[in-house]
Amino acid sequence: MALPLLEPADLTRALGSATLAADPEGVQDACDAATSYVTAVMGQTFDLAVPAAVKRAAIVCAVRIYQVPMSPFGVVGGPSEVPMYSKGAFPDVDAMLLGFRQAFGLA
């Protein structure tokens, strides 16, 4: 049986402890979506232990997914000169998972 990549408590530590109490369904949805994305990128699941780099990539992905409704025009934050955007693809998460990919090819 595959281990879950991300639990709500992992995302709550990244977003702040009040987040889980205020929006438990949103936190769970972000965890599920991040797990689906990371698993699809890697092409594998883990049965014994989830590596720290994979968990970190899932947390980065989940935080962005959770903040999408709160980011008008896709702007998540950052200084006014260099805004950070929320997009459908996560190139930094993909880079974090380079060594863990099992399936390569064209879709």
N, C-alpha and C positions, 0 to 999 in steps of 0.2 A: 504494500500500500504506500502510495506516495505521500510524503510529508508536505504540509502546506508551506509555501514560501514565506507567507506573511500572515501574522495574526493582528487583530485590531489593537492589541497592546503595543505592538511594534510601531504602528503608525501613530498611536496616541503619544508615544514618547517623542516622536519627531514634531508633532503639531502642537503639543501642549495637553496637559491632563484634562482640561475642561472640554476638549473637543469630543471625546467619546461620550461623555454624559449629555452633551448638547445635541449630538447628531450620530447616534450609534449606527443607524442604517447607512448613512453616507460614508462612514468610516469602513463599514463592512463591504459596501459596494466598491470603494476605492481599492481595498485589499484584494477583492476578487478580481477586479479588472487588471490590477498590476500583476497578480499571479498569472492570469491568462496571457498577458503580453509577454512577460519574462519567459514563461514556459514555451510559448510559441517561438520566441527568438532563439532559445537554447535548443529546442527540439528534444528535451529530456526532462525527467523528473528525478527527485532524490528520495531514496528509501530509508537511508540511515541518518544522514545529517546534511543540512543545507549549508554550503560554504558561506562564509561571512561576506564575500564579495557579491554573491548572488542575492543575499538578503539585503545588502546595502543598495544594490541596483533596484530591487523591488520596492524599497522604501522611497527612493528618489522618484520612481515612477508613480507610486501611490500618492505621494504628496502633491505632485503635479495634477494627477487625475482628480484628487479631492478639491483642489483649488480652482479648477476650470470654471465652475459656476460663479465664482467670486471674482473672475478676471475679465472685465469688459474688454472687448476687442482683442482678447488673447494676451493682454499685458499682465504678467504676474507680479512684477515688482522690479526693483533695481533703481539706480539713480536715473535722473531725468535724461542724462546724456546717452545712457546705454540701457534701455529697457530690456527685460527678459520676457520672452514670449512663450506661451503655452501652445504647442502644436500637437498634432496627432501622432507624430513620430518622435521618438526619444533617442537622438543620436548619441548622447552621452551615456545613456543606459545601454545602448547597443555596444558601445566601446567597452563598458565595464564587463560585458559578458563575452568578449571575444574568445577567451580561452575555454569557455564552457560549451560552445556550440557543437552540436553533434551532426546536424544535417546542413549541408551546404547545397546550393543549387539555385536555379531560377524559378520563381513562382509564376 
